[in-house]
């Protein structure tokens, strides 16, 4: 049986920040689109 792992908002925020710092703006925007909690969205966009 295969289990699925759902990233938390904080993990998605951290991943989006890493992508943005690496220059992958499109990837960062796609990643941040999965963030639900507005606090993490604000941190990611800053």
PDB file of N, CA, C and O in Angstrom:
ATOM      1  N   UNK A   1       0.848  -1.185   0.000  1.00  0.00           N
ATOM      2  CA  UNK A   1       0.000   0.000   0.000  1.00  0.00           C
ATOM      3  C   UNK A   1       0.889   1.242   0.000  1.00  0.00           C
ATOM      4  O   UNK A   1       1.816   1.353   0.803  1.00  0.00           O
ATOM      5  N   UNK A   2       0.603   2.151  -0.887  1.00  0.00           N
ATOM      6  CA  UNK A   2       1.389   3.378  -0.996  1.00  0.00           C
ATOM      7  C   UNK A   2       0.723   4.483  -0.193  1.00  0.00           C
ATOM      8  O   UNK A   2      -0.484   4.706  -0.289  1.00  0.00           O
ATOM      9  N   UNK A   3       1.529   5.166   0.595  1.00  0.00           N
ATOM     10  CA  UNK A   3       1.007   6.300   1.358  1.00  0.00           C
ATOM     11  C   UNK A   3       1.374   7.584   0.643  1.00  0.00           C
ATOM     12  O   UNK A   3       2.396   7.660  -0.039  1.00  0.00           O
ATOM     13  N   UNK A   4       0.547   8.573   0.804  1.00  0.00           N
ATOM     14  CA  UNK A   4       0.837   9.879   0.204  1.00  0.00           C
ATOM     15  C   UNK A   4       1.243  10.828   1.310  1.00  0.00           C
ATOM     16  O   UNK A   4       0.750  10.743   2.435  1.00  0.00           O
ATOM     17  N   UNK A   5       2.141  11.725   0.980  1.00  0.00           N
ATOM     18  CA  UNK A   5       2.611  12.701   1.955  1.00  0.00           C
ATOM     19  C   UNK A   5       2.141  14.076   1.520  1.00  0.00           C
ATOM     20  O   UNK A   5       2.476  14.535   0.427  1.00  0.00           O
ATOM     21  N   UNK A   6       1.377  14.726   2.357  1.00  0.00           N
ATOM     22  CA  UNK A   6       0.909  16.068   2.070  1.00  0.00           C
ATOM     23  C   UNK A   6       1.809  17.065   2.787  1.00  0.00           C
ATOM     24  O   UNK A   6       1.987  16.993   4.003  1.00  0.00           O
ATOM     25  N   UNK A   7       2.366  17.983   2.032  1.00  0.00           N
ATOM     26  CA  UNK A   7       3.230  18.996   2.630  1.00  0.00           C
ATOM     27  C   UNK A   7       2.404  19.966   3.451  1.00  0.00           C
ATOM     28  O   UNK A   7       1.285  20.321   3.080  1.00  0.00           O
ATOM     29  N   UNK A   8       2.958  20.382   4.551  1.00  0.00           N
ATOM     30  CA  UNK A   8       2.285  21.391   5.359  1.00  0.00           C
ATOM     31  C   UNK A   8       2.497  22.756   4.717  1.00  0.00           C
ATOM     32  O   UNK A   8       3.372  22.919   3.866  1.00  0.00           O
ATOM     33  N   UNK A   9       1.717  23.708   5.116  1.00  0.00           N
ATOM     34  CA  UNK A   9       1.862  25.062   4.597  1.00  0.00           C
ATOM     35  C   UNK A   9       3.259  25.610   4.859  1.00  0.00           C
ATOM     36  O   UNK A   9       3.830  26.296   4.011  1.00  0.00           O
ATOM     37  N   UNK A  10       3.806  25.308   6.026  1.00  0.00           N
ATOM     38  CA  UNK A  10       5.140  25.807   6.350  1.00  0.00           C
ATOM     39  C   UNK A  10       6.186  25.192   5.417  1.00  0.00           C
ATOM     40  O   UNK A  10       7.100  25.885   4.970  1.00  0.00           O
ATOM     41  N   UNK A  11       6.059  23.912   5.126  1.00  0.00           N
ATOM     42  CA  UNK A  11       6.996  23.257   4.212  1.00  0.00           C
ATOM     43  C   UNK A  11       6.880  23.847   2.809  1.00  0.00           C
ATOM     44  O   UNK A  11       7.887  24.077   2.139  1.00  0.00           O
ATOM     45  N   UNK A  12       5.653  24.087   2.375  1.00  0.00           N
ATOM     46  CA  UNK A  12       5.443  24.690   1.059  1.00  0.00           C
ATOM     47  C   UNK A  12       6.033  26.096   1.002  1.00  0.00           C
ATOM     48  O   UNK A  12       6.638  26.483   0.003  1.00  0.00           O
ATOM     49  N   UNK A  13       5.853  26.858   2.083  1.00  0.00           N
ATOM     50  CA  UNK A  13       6.417  28.207   2.149  1.00  0.00           C
ATOM     51  C   UNK A  13       7.930  28.151   2.031  1.00  0.00           C
ATOM     52  O   UNK A  13       8.530  28.904   1.263  1.00  0.00           O
ATOM     53  N   UNK A  14       8.544  27.258   2.793  1.00  0.00           N
ATOM     54  CA  UNK A  14      10.004  27.132   2.762  1.00  0.00           C
ATOM     55  C   UNK A  14      10.495  26.719   1.384  1.00  0.00           C
ATOM     56  O   UNK A  14      11.508  27.225   0.901  1.00  0.00           O
ATOM     57  N   UNK A  15       9.776  25.797   0.751  1.00  0.00           N
ATOM     58  CA  UNK A  15      10.159  25.355  -0.584  1.00  0.00           C
ATOM     59  C   UNK A  15      10.039  26.505  -1.587  1.00  0.00           C
ATOM     60  O   UNK A  15      10.917  26.685  -2.430  1.00  0.00           O
ATOM     61  N   UNK A  16       8.966  27.277  -1.500  1.00  0.00           N
ATOM     62  CA  UNK A  16       8.769  28.405  -2.412  1.00  0.00           C
ATOM     63  C   UNK A  16       9.877  29.446  -2.237  1.00  0.00           C
ATOM     64  O   UNK A  16      10.353  30.016  -3.220  1.00  0.00           O
ATOM     65  N   UNK A  17      10.285  29.692  -1.007  1.00  0.00           N
ATOM     66  CA  UNK A  17      11.363  30.652  -0.751  1.00  0.00           C
ATOM     67  C   UNK A  17      12.664  30.146  -1.359  1.00  0.00           C
ATOM     68  O   UNK A  17      13.399  30.911  -1.984  1.00  0.00           O
ATOM     69  N   UNK A  18      12.953  28.851  -1.176  1.00  0.00           N
ATOM     70  CA  UNK A  18      14.176  28.275  -1.767  1.00  0.00           C
ATOM     71  C   UNK A  18      14.144  28.395  -3.293  1.00  0.00           C
ATOM     72  O   UNK A  18      15.151  28.736  -3.913  1.00  0.00           O
ATOM     73  N   UNK A  19      12.993  28.115  -3.889  1.00  0.00           N
ATOM     74  CA  UNK A  19      12.873  28.217  -5.338  1.00  0.00           C
ATOM     75  C   UNK A  19      13.081  29.655  -5.805  1.00  0.00           C
ATOM     76  O   UNK A  19      13.779  29.894  -6.790  1.00  0.00           O
ATOM     77  N   UNK A  20      12.482  30.602  -5.107  1.00  0.00           N
ATOM     78  CA  UNK A  20      12.620  32.009  -5.494  1.00  0.00           C
ATOM     79  C   UNK A  20      14.070  32.464  -5.385  1.00  0.00           C
ATOM     80  O   UNK A  20      14.573  33.162  -6.265  1.00  0.00           O
ATOM     81  N   UNK A  21      14.740  32.071  -4.311  1.00  0.00           N
ATOM     82  CA  UNK A  21      16.138  32.454  -4.131  1.00  0.00           C
ATOM     83  C   UNK A  21      17.037  31.834  -5.200  1.00  0.00           C
ATOM     84  O   UNK A  21      18.074  32.396  -5.553  1.00  0.00           O
ATOM     85  N   UNK A  22      16.632  30.674  -5.711  1.00  0.00           N
ATOM     86  CA  UNK A  22      17.395  30.004  -6.761  1.00  0.00           C
ATOM     87  C   UNK A  22      17.050  30.548  -8.145  1.00  0.00           C
ATOM     88  O   UNK A  22      17.652  30.151  -9.143  1.00  0.00           O
ATOM     89  N   UNK A  23      16.066  31.472  -8.199  1.00  0.00           N
ATOM     90  CA  UNK A  23      15.695  32.082  -9.468  1.00  0.00           C
ATOM     91  C   UNK A  23      14.525  31.421 -10.168  1.00  0.00           C
ATOM     92  O   UNK A  23      14.162  31.825 -11.273  1.00  0.00           O
ATOM     93  N   UNK A  24      13.925  30.411  -9.549  1.00  0.00           N
ATOM     94  CA  UNK A  24      12.790  29.710 -10.152  1.00  0.00           C
ATOM     95  C   UNK A  24      11.484  30.368  -9.693  1.00  0.00           C
ATOM     96  O   UNK A  24      10.761  29.823  -8.859  1.00  0.00           O
ATOM     97  N   UNK A  25      11.202  31.526 -10.243  1.00  0.00           N
ATOM     98  CA  UNK A  25      10.021  32.304  -9.827  1.00  0.00           C
ATOM     99  C   UNK A  25       8.732  31.581 -10.199  1.00  0.00           C
ATOM    100  O   UNK A  25       7.783  31.558  -9.415  1.00  0.00           O
ATOM    101  N   UNK A  26       8.691  30.991 -11.391  1.00  0.00           N
ATOM    102  CA  UNK A  26       7.490  30.272 -11.828  1.00  0.00           C
ATOM    103  C   UNK A  26       7.210  29.097 -10.894  1.00  0.00           C
ATOM    104  O   UNK A  26       6.068  28.880 -10.491  1.00  0.00           O
ATOM    105  N   UNK A  27       8.247  28.346 -10.554  1.00  0.00           N
ATOM    106  CA  UNK A  27       8.081  27.222  -9.632  1.00  0.00           C
ATOM    107  C   UNK A  27       7.648  27.673  -8.256  1.00  0.00           C
ATOM    108  O   UNK A  27       6.824  27.023  -7.612  1.00  0.00           O
ATOM    109  N   UNK A  28       8.207  28.795  -7.800  1.00  0.00           N
ATOM    110  CA  UNK A  28       7.839  29.330  -6.489  1.00  0.00           C
ATOM    111  C   UNK A  28       6.368  29.734  -6.468  1.00  0.00           C
ATOM    112  O   UNK A  28       5.665  29.496  -5.486  1.00  0.00           O
ATOM    113  N   UNK A  29       5.914  30.341  -7.547  1.00  0.00           N
ATOM    114  CA  UNK A  29       4.492  30.742  -7.607  1.00  0.00           C
ATOM    115  C   UNK A  29       3.583  29.520  -7.613  1.00  0.00           C
ATOM    116  O   UNK A  29       2.530  29.526  -6.975  1.00  0.00           O
ATOM    117  N   UNK A  30       3.982  28.473  -8.329  1.00  0.00           N
ATOM    118  CA  UNK A  30       3.180  27.247  -8.347  1.00  0.00           C
ATOM    119  C   UNK A  30       3.151  26.605  -6.966  1.00  0.00           C
ATOM    120  O   UNK A  30       2.107  26.134  -6.515  1.00  0.00           O
ATOM    121  N   UNK A  31       4.294  26.589  -6.301  1.00  0.00           N
ATOM    122  CA  UNK A  31       4.373  25.997  -4.964  1.00  0.00           C
ATOM    123  C   UNK A  31       3.516  26.769  -3.976  1.00  0.00           C
ATOM    124  O   UNK A  31       2.766  26.172  -3.204  1.00  0.00           O
ATOM    125  N   UNK A  32       3.623  28.087  -3.993  1.00  0.00           N
ATOM    126  CA  UNK A  32       2.883  28.905  -3.026  1.00  0.00           C
ATOM    127  C   UNK A  32       1.371  28.847  -3.282  1.00  0.00           C
ATOM    128  O   UNK A  32       0.586  29.167  -2.390  1.00  0.00           O
ATOM    129  N   UNK A  33       0.963  28.450  -4.471  1.00  0.00           N
ATOM    130  CA  UNK A  33      -0.470  28.336  -4.748  1.00  0.00           C
ATOM    131  C   UNK A  33      -1.116  27.220  -3.921  1.00  0.00           C
ATOM    132  O   UNK A  33      -2.338  27.184  -3.773  1.00  0.00           O
ATOM    133  N   UNK A  34      -0.295  26.311  -3.382  1.00  0.00           N
ATOM    134  CA  UNK A  34      -0.824  25.249  -2.539  1.00  0.00           C
ATOM    135  C   UNK A  34      -0.922  25.606  -1.071  1.00  0.00           C
ATOM    136  O   UNK A  34      -1.409  24.806  -0.272  1.00  0.00           O
ATOM    137  N   UNK A  35      -0.466  26.795  -0.702  1.00  0.00           N
ATOM    138  CA  UNK A  35      -0.490  27.226   0.697  1.00  0.00           C
ATOM    139  C   UNK A  35      -1.881  27.756   1.045  1.00  0.00           C
ATOM    140  O   UNK A  35      -2.437  28.591   0.332  1.00  0.00           O
ATOM    141  N   UNK A  36      -2.423  27.264   2.136  1.00  0.00           N
ATOM    142  CA  UNK A  36      -3.772  27.648   2.550  1.00  0.00           C
ATOM    143  C   UNK A  36      -3.741  28.744   3.615  1.00  0.00           C
ATOM    144  O   UNK A  36      -4.514  29.699   3.543  1.00  0.00           O
ATOM    145  N   UNK A  37      -2.864  28.612   4.590  1.00  0.00           N
ATOM    146  CA  UNK A  37      -2.792  29.538   5.723  1.00  0.00           C
ATOM    147  C   UNK A  37      -2.182  30.872   5.280  1.00  0.00           C
ATOM    148  O   UNK A  37      -1.049  30.912   4.799  1.00  0.00           O
ATOM    149  N   UNK A  38      -2.922  31.941   5.441  1.00  0.00           N
ATOM    150  CA  UNK A  38      -2.498  33.259   4.965  1.00  0.00           C
ATOM    151  C   UNK A  38      -1.220  33.766   5.641  1.00  0.00           C
ATOM    152  O   UNK A  38      -0.483  34.559   5.054  1.00  0.00           O
ATOM    153  N   UNK A  39      -0.956  33.314   6.867  1.00  0.00           N
ATOM    154  CA  UNK A  39       0.283  33.737   7.542  1.00  0.00           C
ATOM    155  C   UNK A  39       1.497  33.259   6.769  1.00  0.00           C
ATOM    156  O   UNK A  39       2.468  34.000   6.616  1.00  0.00           O
ATOM    157  N   UNK A  40       1.454  32.031   6.283  1.00  0.00           N
ATOM    158  CA  UNK A  40       2.570  31.488   5.517  1.00  0.00           C
ATOM    159  C   UNK A  40       2.644  32.117   4.136  1.00  0.00           C
ATOM    160  O   UNK A  40       3.732  32.292   3.587  1.00  0.00           O
ATOM    161  N   UNK A  41       1.507  32.452   3.580  1.00  0.00           N
ATOM    162  CA  UNK A  41       1.503  33.140   2.276  1.00  0.00           C
ATOM    163  C   UNK A  41       2.220  34.484   2.392  1.00  0.00           C
ATOM    164  O   UNK A  41       3.031  34.844   1.539  1.00  0.00           O
ATOM    165  N   UNK A  42       1.914  35.210   3.449  1.00  0.00           N
ATOM    166  CA  UNK A  42       2.536  36.520   3.661  1.00  0.00           C
ATOM    167  C   UNK A  42       4.058  36.365   3.796  1.00  0.00           C
ATOM    168  O   UNK A  42       4.818  37.135   3.209  1.00  0.00           O
ATOM    169  N   UNK A  43       4.491  35.375   4.565  1.00  0.00           N
ATOM    170  CA  UNK A  43       5.929  35.142   4.729  1.00  0.00           C
ATOM    171  C   UNK A  43       6.582  34.794   3.405  1.00  0.00           C
ATOM    172  O   UNK A  43       7.679  35.274   3.115  1.00  0.00           O
ATOM    173  N   UNK A  44       5.942  33.983   2.609  1.00  0.00           N
ATOM    174  CA  UNK A  44       6.516  33.545   1.329  1.00  0.00           C
ATOM    175  C   UNK A  44       6.632  34.715   0.370  1.00  0.00           C
ATOM    176  O   UNK A  44       7.637  34.829  -0.332  1.00  0.00           O
ATOM    177  N   UNK A  45       5.636  35.588   0.320  1.00  0.00           N
ATOM    178  CA  UNK A  45       5.678  36.694  -0.633  1.00  0.00           C
ATOM    179  C   UNK A  45       6.653  37.775  -0.216  1.00  0.00           C
ATOM    180  O   UNK A  45       7.125  38.538  -1.058  1.00  0.00           O
ATOM    181  N   UNK A  46       6.961  37.853   1.059  1.00  0.00           N
ATOM    182  CA  UNK A  46       7.930  38.857   1.499  1.00  0.00           C
ATOM    183  C   UNK A  46       9.285  38.479   1.005  1.00  0.00           C
ATOM    184  O   UNK A  46      10.257  39.190   1.262  1.00  0.00           O
TER     185      UNK A  46
END
